[in-house]
């Protein structure tokens, strides 16, 4: 579905007008006991090219679906539309239970709940009320596309008492005319991972490049593959890969390049914000990430994944038991994720065997050998005036990762800029390499 993000305001104004008519219709029905079978007709969107109209047509949304959407959107677009529901029942001096609704912490208006939607859409019609349940089932497009959801309720309270919530993603598409890009938050502890580099700036050894191209091939052909009904019986949506190898060998850079070249957003998950000492909190944090990322064709990049995906241990305490439950939950959740999940680790041996069996690719990022180091040194310093520097000799005498080479480049850039002559000296490079060795407790 190629959605053209045209201006949706005129369309939304029509939908809001339709909602106001239905609220008036329903209140008259309720207070005056005027029984009518048919609700006011919904606006015709057949010739409407707005994002909203295209969404409605593409997913063949009916009257109930559209009403649920506009009820959830109304507090963001025209909050006064629900003020009438603050009317009190004079007999009991309290608000009408049938109207549902809650008040926000800062929002002074009426926030609709599932009960509000049930009243507006179904009134006293139980059959129609039951039909409304379908809008909140996992298989329904409004749930699958993360458009509308019902807020959580206490176990003993009716499901309809949950707040009717329009996703930030859908609001972004409608109001900003741009795809949703979540910001880092407690609910979504991940940051957009970008790079200024291109594939031509990277140097990979042949086997590594072959493995990366296999992932690119899946990204480019996933939809065609999954349209094959015979294949779909056996293959799950999404793709899972493990990048492992020493620090500074290009795992994060490669994830960012994959996203950039294939026009996919890459989100680096901040595991320090995900992992919690409180029982169940880690799973809850991960559930939020996966829910927001569902159906987005994003790449989720779990750097230093050992903290979450480490081997299960023999159960000797309650903490061990909960840690194992956490790994089991992750195992199931990452397998069900329909996007691309990339885990990065320094050591493959640290990852639970059950995860390893479920990866479509296990990609090793080695430290560069001598010939690779020469190519990297020459590429990194190609913009400088290099005199009397033999990169073959440097590569032969100093083993160093690509990430550490970039630190050397920064050091040399500072020294060169300070001298104002545009020349890099061999001493600059050797001094910087010594600093990198010192970081790791090594000596030259």
C-alpha positions in Angstrom: 0.0 0.0 0.0 1.6 3.2 -1.2 0.2 5.9 1.1 0.4 9.4 -0.2 0.5 11.6 2.9 -1.9 14.3 1.6 -3.6 16.8 3.8 -6.2 15.0 5.9 -7.8 17.9 7.7 -10.8 18.3 5.5 -11.5 14.6 5.7 -11.1 14.6 9.4 -13.4 17.6 9.7 -16.1 15.6 7.9 -15.6 12.6 10.1 -15.8 14.8 13.2 -19.0 16.3 11.9 -20.4 12.8 11.4 -19.4 11.9 15.0 -21.2 14.9 16.3 -24.4 13.9 14.4 -24.2 10.4 15.9 -23.6 11.7 19.4 -26.7 14.0 19.1 -28.6 11.0 17.6 -27.6 8.7 20.5 -28.3 11.2 23.2 -31.8 11.9 21.8 -32.4 8.2 21.6 -31.2 7.8 25.2 -33.0 10.8 26.9 -36.1 11.0 24.8 -36.5 7.3 24.2 -36.8 7.9 20.5 -35.9 4.6 18.8 -34.4 4.7 15.3 -32.7 1.9 13.5 -30.1 3.7 11.4 -27.3 6.0 12.4 -26.5 9.1 10.3 -24.7 8.1 7.1 -20.9 8.1 7.1 -19.1 10.5 4.7 -18.2 9.0 1.3 -14.4 8.7 1.0 -14.3 7.0 -2.4 -12.8 10.0 -4.3 -10.8 11.3 -1.3 -7.0 11.0 -1.7 -6.0 11.9 1.9 -3.9 9.6 4.0 -6.9 8.9 6.2 -9.2 8.0 3.3 -6.6 5.8 1.6 -6.2 4.0 4.9 -9.9 3.4 5.2 -10.2 2.1 1.6 -7.1 0.0 1.7 -8.2 -1.9 4.8 -11.9 -1.8 3.8 -12.9 -0.3 7.1 -16.6 -0.2 7.9 -18.9 2.0 9.9 -18.0 0.7 13.3 -14.2 0.7 12.5 -14.3 4.3 11.4 -16.4 5.4 14.4 -13.9 3.8 16.8 -11.0 5.6 15.0 -12.6 9.1 15.1 -13.8 8.7 18.7 -10.2 7.9 19.7 -8.8 10.8 17.6 -11.4 13.4 18.7 -9.7 14.4 22.0 -6.6 15.4 19.9 -8.6 17.2 17.2 -11.7 18.6 18.8 -11.8 17.8 22.6 -15.0 19.9 23.1 -17.0 17.3 21.2 -17.3 15.2 24.3 -18.2 18.0 26.8 -21.8 16.9 26.6 -20.9 13.7 28.4 -20.0 15.7 31.6 -23.8 15.9 32.1 -24.8 14.6 35.5 -27.5 12.2 36.3 -29.6 14.4 38.6 -31.3 11.5 40.3 -28.0 10.2 41.7 -25.8 13.4 41.4 -23.1 11.5 39.5 -22.0 11.1 35.9 -23.9 8.6 33.7 -22.2 5.2 33.8 -23.3 4.5 30.2 -21.2 7.4 28.9 -17.9 5.9 30.3 -14.9 8.2 30.0 -12.1 9.3 32.3 -10.3 12.6 33.1 -6.7 12.9 32.4 -4.0 14.1 34.8 -3.5 17.4 32.8 -6.2 17.2 30.1 -9.3 19.0 31.4 -11.6 17.4 28.9 -13.5 14.1 28.6 -11.3 11.2 27.5 -13.4 8.4 25.9 -13.2 4.8 27.0 -14.4 1.7 25.4 -17.7 2.3 27.2 -18.0 5.7 25.5 -17.5 4.0 22.1 -20.0 1.3 23.0 -22.6 3.9 23.9 -22.1 6.0 20.8 -22.0 3.1 18.4 -24.4 0.6 20.0 -26.6 2.4 22.5 -28.7 -0.3 24.1 -28.2 -2.8 21.2 -26.3 -5.8 22.7 -25.7 -7.4 19.4 -24.0 -4.3 18.0 -22.1 -3.9 21.3 -20.7 -7.4 20.9 -19.7 -6.6 17.3 -17.6 -3.8 18.7 -15.4 -6.3 20.5 -13.9 -7.4 17.1 -12.2 -4.0 16.7 -10.0 -4.8 19.7 -9.0 -8.4 18.8 -5.4 -9.0 17.9 -6.4 -10.1 14.4 -8.2 -6.8 13.6 -6.4 -4.3 11.4 -6.8 -1.5 14.0 -4.8 -3.7 16.5 -2.4 -5.2 13.9 -1.4 -1.8 12.5 -1.2 -0.3 16.0 -3.9 2.3 15.3 -6.2 2.1 18.3 -6.0 0.2 21.6 -7.8 -0.1 24.8 -5.9 1.0 27.9 -5.3 -1.5 30.7 -7.9 -2.0 33.4 -7.8 -3.8 36.8 -8.7 -7.5 36.5 -12.0 -7.1 38.2 -13.2 -4.1 36.1 -15.0 -4.3 32.8 -12.8 -4.3 29.7 -14.7 -1.3 28.3 -13.5 0.9 31.2 -10.1 1.1 29.5 -9.3 4.4 27.8 -9.6 4.5 24.0 -6.1 5.3 22.8 -5.0 6.5 19.3 -1.4 5.6 18.7 1.2 8.3 18.4 2.2 6.7 15.1 -1.2 7.2 13.6 -1.4 10.8 15.0 1.9 11.6 13.4 0.9 10.3 10.0 -2.3 12.3 10.2 -1.2 15.6 11.6 2.4 15.9 10.6 2.2 14.2 7.2 5.3 12.1 7.9 6.1 8.6 9.1 6.2 8.1 12.8 9.7 8.1 14.4 9.5 7.5 18.1 11.7 9.3 20.5 13.7 7.7 23.3 11.5 7.3 26.3 10.8 4.9 29.2 8.1 3.3 26.9 10.5 3.0 23.9 14.1 2.9 25.2 15.7 2.9 21.8 17.4 5.5 19.6 17.5 5.9 15.9 20.8 4.6 14.6 22.1 6.5 11.6 25.4 6.9 9.7 27.0 9.3 7.2 28.9 6.5 5.6 28.0 4.6 2.4 28.7 1.0 1.5 31.7 2.3 -0.6 33.2 3.6 2.6 33.3 0.2 4.2 35.7 -2.6 3.6 34.6 -6.2 4.3 36.4 -9.5 3.9 34.6 -11.7 1.3 32.8 -14.1 3.6 31.4 -11.3 5.8 30.2 -9.4 2.7 28.5 -12.5 1.4 26.6 -12.9 4.8 25.6 -9.2 4.7 24.3 -9.5 1.1 22.2 -12.5 2.2 20.4 -10.3 4.7 20.0 -7.6 2.1 18.5 -10.2 -0.2 15.9 -11.1 2.4 15.0 -7.4 2.9 14.5 -6.9 -0.8 12.5 -10.1 -1.4 10.6 -10.7 1.8 7.2 -9.6 0.5 7.5 -11.8 -2.6 8.6 -14.8 -0.6 5.8 -14.4 2.0 3.2 -14.0 -0.7 3.9 -17.6 -1.6 1.2 -19.5 0.3 3.2 -22.7 0.3 6.2 -21.0 1.8 4.2 -19.1 4.3 3.1 -22.3 5.9 6.6 -23.0 6.9 8.4 -19.7 7.2 7.8 -17.0 9.8 7.7 -13.3 9.1 10.8 -11.3 9.9 14.5 -12.1 10.1 16.9 -12.7 13.0 20.7 -12.3 12.8 23.6 -12.4 15.2 26.6 -10.2 14.7 29.5 -11.3 16.8 33.2 -10.5 17.0 35.7 -8.3 18.9 34.8 -4.6 19.7 35.4 -2.1 17.0 34.9 -4.5 14.0 31.9 -2.7 12.5 28.8 -4.4 13.9 26.9 -1.2 14.7 28.1 0.5 11.5 26.9 -2.5 9.4 23.5 -2.4 11.0 23.2 1.3 10.3 24.4 0.8 6.7 21.8 -1.9 6.1 19.1 0.4 7.2 20.4 3.3 5.2 20.8 1.4 2.0 17.5 -0.4 2.2 15.5 2.7 3.4 14.7 1.1 6.8 14.9 2.8 10.2 17.3 1.2 12.6 16.7 1.5 16.3 19.5 0.7 18.8 17.9 -0.7 21.9 19.3 0.7 25.1 19.6 -2.4 27.2 20.6 -0.5 30.4 17.0 1.0 30.3 15.4 -2.3 29.4 16.9 -4.6 32.0 15.3 -4.2 35.5 15.9 -5.8 38.8 12.2 -5.9 39.4 10.4 -9.1 38.5 8.4 -8.7 35.2 9.7 -5.2 34.4 12.2 -6.3 31.8 9.6 -8.3 30.0 7.2 -5.4 30.1 9.9 -3.0 28.7 10.6 -5.4 25.9 6.9 -5.9 25.2 6.6 -2.1 24.7 9.4 -2.1 22.2 8.2 -5.0 20.1 4.6 -3.7 20.1 5.6 -0.3 18.8 8.0 -1.9 16.2 5.4 -4.3 14.9 4.4 -4.0 11.3 7.0 -1.2 10.7 9.8 -3.0 8.7 12.2 -1.6 11.2 15.6 -3.0 12.2 15.9 -3.5 16.0 19.6 -3.6 16.9 20.4 -5.1 20.3 24.0 -4.0 21.0 25.9 -5.9 23.7 23.0 -8.4 23.7 24.7 -10.7 26.2 22.8 -8.8 29.0 19.5 -10.1 27.7 20.1 -13.1 25.6 22.7 -15.0 27.7 22.6 -18.7 28.4 20.0 -20.0 30.9 21.4 -21.4 34.1 20.5 -24.3 36.4 17.8 -23.1 38.9 19.3 -22.7 42.3 17.3 -19.7 43.5 14.2 -17.7 42.8 16.3 -15.2 40.9 17.7 -17.9 38.6 14.1 -19.0 37.9 13.0 -15.5 37.0 16.1 -15.0 34.9 15.3 -18.1 32.9 11.7 -17.1 32.5 13.0 -13.8 31.1 15.2 -15.6 28.5 12.3 -17.8 27.6 10.0 -14.8 27.1 12.6 -13.2 24.9 13.0 -16.3 22.9 9.3 -16.4 22.0 9.0 -12.7 21.4 12.0 -12.3 19.1 10.8 -15.3 17.1 7.4 -13.7 16.6 8.8 -10.3 15.6 7.9 -9.6 12.0 10.7 -7.1 11.4 14.5 -7.5 11.4 16.2 -8.2 14.7 20.0 -8.0 14.9 21.8 -9.0 18.1 25.4 -7.9 18.6 27.8 -9.7 20.9 31.5 -9.9 21.4 31.3 -13.7 21.9 28.9 -16.1 20.3 29.4 -18.5 23.2 27.6 -16.1 25.5 24.3 -16.4 23.6 21.8 -19.0 24.7 21.8 -22.0 22.3 18.0 -21.8 21.8 18.5 -18.3 20.3 21.3 -19.5 18.1 19.0 -22.1 16.5 16.5 -19.4 15.6 18.9 -17.1 13.9 18.7 -17.0 10.1 22.3 -15.6 9.9 25.2 -15.8 12.3 27.8 -13.3 11.1 31.3 -13.1 12.3 33.1 -9.8 12.3 36.8 -10.5 12.6 39.6 -8.1 13.4 41.1 -6.9 10.1 44.1 -8.9 8.8 47.2 -7.1 7.6 45.9 -6.5 4.0 42.6 -5.3 5.3 44.3 -2.9 7.7 46.4 -1.4 4.9 43.2 -0.8 2.9 41.5 0.8 5.9 44.5 3.0 6.8 44.7 4.2 3.2 40.9 4.9 3.0 40.8 6.7 6.3 43.8 9.0 5.5 43.0 9.5 1.8 42.1 13.2 2.4 45.4 14.0 4.0 48.9 14.8 2.6 50.8 11.7 3.6 54.6 11.7 3.4 57.0 9.0 4.4 54.3 6.9 5.9 54.3 3.2 5.0 50.9 1.8 6.0 52.1 -1.8 5.1 54.8 -1.4 7.8 52.3 0.0 10.3 49.8 -2.8 9.6 52.6 -5.3 10.0 53.7 -4.0 13.4 50.4 -3.0 15.0 47.2 -5.1 15.2 44.3 -2.7 15.6 40.5 -2.8 15.0 38.7 -0.6 12.6 37.0 1.3 15.5 40.4 2.0 17.1 41.7 3.2 13.7 39.0 5.9 13.7 40.2 7.1 17.1 43.7 7.3 15.6 42.2 9.3 12.7 40.6 11.7 15.1 43.9 12.2 17.0 45.8 12.9 13.8 43.1 15.3 12.6 43.5 17.3 15.8 47.3 17.3 15.6 47.2 18.3 11.9 44.6 21.1 12.4 46.7 22.4 15.3 49.8 22.6 13.1 47.9 24.3 10.3 49.9 22.5 7.5 47.5 19.7 6.4 50.2 17.1 6.9 49.9 13.9 9.0 53.2 12.7 10.5 54.1 9.1 11.2 54.6 10.1 14.8 51.0 11.3 15.1 49.8 7.8 14.0 52.2 5.9 16.3 51.4 8.1 19.3 47.6 7.5 18.7 48.1 3.8 18.4 50.0 3.7 21.7 47.0 5.5 23.3 44.7 2.8 21.9 47.0 0.0 23.2 47.0 1.7 26.6 43.2 1.6 26.8 43.3 -2.1 26.5 46.3 -2.6 28.9 48.6 -3.6 26.1 52.1 -2.5 25.4 53.9 -1.9 22.1 
